[in-house]
Amino acid sequence: MVLSTDPRATAESLRTITPHREGDAWRRVTTVEIPEVGPAARTYGVEDVPVPEGDSRTLRMVLTQTYVPVPGTTDQVVLISGAGPVLDLAEAFHDIFDAVTSTFRII
């Protein structure tokens, strides 16, 4: 199955994670405008990330992922991902990841 690279369609295909109690993992899905690049789909939150194969544990991380469509293609996106382990600084990490992503350019 080929997924659309349209940022709105990409965002609609990604799932949110709703926490059920304080301290649970969560994820929000949105679209953002990257200067000189255009619209992109984004997820951000605090998620449980699996460790390498063969290990059943997960790491809880602050995570932002931005899906940028590659101009002139209908089947390619660039994934810009930022992660950090300090959950108490989640909001600050999301701001930093947003600032870094805003510098992305396709040359």
Buried (B, 14 or more C-beta within 10 A) or exposed (E): EEEBBBBEEBBEEBEEBEEEEEEEBBBEBBBBEBEEBEBBBBBBBBBEEEEEEEEEEEEBBBBBBBBBBEEEEEEEBEEBEBBBEEEEEBEEBBEBBBEEBBEBEEE
